[in-house]
């Protein structure tokens, strides 16, 4: 429970530090999970599995071309569910094309004994319209039983 509070506190406090333009939005999509161990019981197909994700984001414009974008996402992979809270530094490569890098805090509800994990995320975002974008993200797991995940999604600014 204390991890939920930590993730929510980080997200809410990041909202309060905004001094420039702030955009709120929702995002969702599908993910492909690549398990890199065979010792654990990950189900019938331990190599790759598919799931879904959905959540909210806040985009703080820091300076010309730079943003801070925290997110809270709920993810599901078969019977496994977890919260993902990436803290991105976002760079505008072009007017419609963005690169996002940063750590992500993860809380696994029913998967690991150590339920809290930190991962590294790299994401690309392309604005189709002023409020609608498509995105692809790769989450790299550092620990022995932490899978790597590829996300394909859409985002909508409210």
C-alpha positions in Angstrom: 0.0 0.0 0.0 2.9 2.4 0.8 4.1 2.0 -2.8 0.7 3.2 -4.1 1.0 6.2 -2.0 4.5 6.9 -3.1 3.6 6.7 -6.8 0.5 8.9 -6.3 2.5 11.4 -4.2 5.2 11.7 -6.9 2.5 12.2 -9.6 0.5 14.8 -7.7 3.6 16.7 -6.6 4.8 16.9 -10.2 1.5 18.6 -11.0 2.0 21.2 -8.4 5.5 22.3 -9.7 4.1 23.3 -13.1 5.0 26.9 -13.9 4.4 26.9 -17.7 1.8 25.3 -19.9 0.5 22.0 -18.8 -1.4 19.4 -20.8 -3.4 16.5 -19.3 -4.3 13.4 -21.2 -5.1 9.7 -21.4 -3.3 6.9 -23.2 -3.8 3.2 -23.9 -2.8 0.4 -26.2 -1.3 -3.1 -26.4 2.0 -4.5 -25.2 4.3 -7.4 -26.0 6.3 -8.8 -23.1 9.5 -10.7 -23.7 10.5 -12.9 -20.8 14.2 -13.6 -20.5 14.2 -16.5 -18.0 13.0 -20.0 -18.2 13.2 -20.9 -14.5 10.1 -19.0 -13.5 6.5 -20.2 -14.3 5.2 -17.6 -16.7 2.5 -19.7 -18.3 2.3 -21.9 -21.4 4.5 -19.6 -23.6 7.3 -18.2 -21.5 9.0 -16.5 -24.5 6.5 -13.7 -25.4 3.0 -12.7 -24.2 0.6 -9.9 -25.1 -1.5 -7.6 -22.9 -3.0 -4.1 -22.6 -2.3 -0.8 -20.8 -4.2 2.4 -20.1 -3.8 5.4 -17.9 -3.2 9.2 -17.6 -0.3 11.6 -18.2 0.6 15.2 -17.5 2.9 17.1 -19.9 4.8 20.0 -18.3 6.6 22.3 -20.8 9.9 23.2 -19.2 11.7 25.1 -21.8 11.8 25.4 -25.6 11.8 21.8 -26.8 11.9 20.2 -23.3 9.1 18.7 -21.2 8.7 16.7 -18.1 6.0 14.0 -18.5 5.0 11.7 -15.6 2.4 9.0 -16.3 0.4 6.4 -14.3 -0.5 3.4 -16.3 -2.4 0.2 -15.4 -1.0 -2.8 -17.3 -2.2 -6.4 -17.8 -0.4 -9.4 -19.1 -2.7 -12.5 -18.9 -3.3 -12.9 -15.1 -0.5 -10.5 -14.1 -1.5 -6.9 -13.3 0.8 -4.0 -12.3 1.1 -0.2 -12.1 3.7 1.6 -14.1 4.7 5.2 -13.3 7.3 6.5 -15.8 9.0 9.9 -15.2 10.0 11.1 -18.7 12.2 13.9 -19.9 10.6 14.6 -23.2 12.5 16.3 -26.1 10.8 17.7 -29.2 12.9 16.4 -32.1 10.5 18.1 -34.5 7.1 19.9 -34.1 5.3 16.5 -34.2 8.0 14.0 -33.2 9.1 13.5 -29.6 11.7 11.4 -27.8 11.0 10.4 -24.1 13.6 8.9 -21.7 13.5 8.1 -18.1 13.1 5.7 -15.2 9.8 4.0 -14.4 8.5 2.9 -11.1 6.6 -0.4 -11.2 4.4 -2.1 -8.6 3.4 -5.7 -9.4 0.2 -6.8 -7.7 0.6 -10.6 -7.9 3.8 -11.5 -9.8 7.0 -11.1 -7.7 8.0 -11.4 -4.1 9.7 -8.0 -4.4 6.7 -6.2 -5.8 8.4 -2.8 -6.4 10.8 -2.5 -9.4 12.6 0.3 -11.2 13.0 0.1 -14.9 14.3 2.2 -17.8 12.0 3.4 -20.5 12.6 4.8 -24.0 9.6 6.1 -26.0 8.9 7.8 -29.3 5.7 9.8 -29.8 4.3 11.2 -33.0 1.5 13.8 -33.1 -1.1 13.0 -35.7 -3.2 16.0 -34.7 -2.9 18.7 -32.0 -4.6 16.4 -29.4 -4.0 12.9 -30.8 -0.7 11.0 -30.9 0.7 7.5 -31.5 3.5 6.2 -29.3 5.8 3.3 -29.0 7.7 2.5 -25.8 10.4 0.0 -24.8 10.7 -0.8 -21.1 13.9 -2.5 -20.1 13.9 -4.8 -17.0 17.2 -4.8 -15.0 16.6 -7.5 -12.5 16.8 -11.2 -13.1 13.1 -11.9 -13.4 12.0 -8.6 -14.9 10.7 -8.9 -18.4 11.3 -6.4 -21.2 8.1 -4.9 -22.7 7.3 -3.2 -26.0 4.2 -0.9 -26.0 2.2 0.4 -28.9 -0.5 3.0 -28.1 -2.4 6.2 -28.7 -2.6 9.2 -26.5 -5.2 12.0 -26.3 -4.7 15.4 -24.7 -7.9 16.5 -22.9 
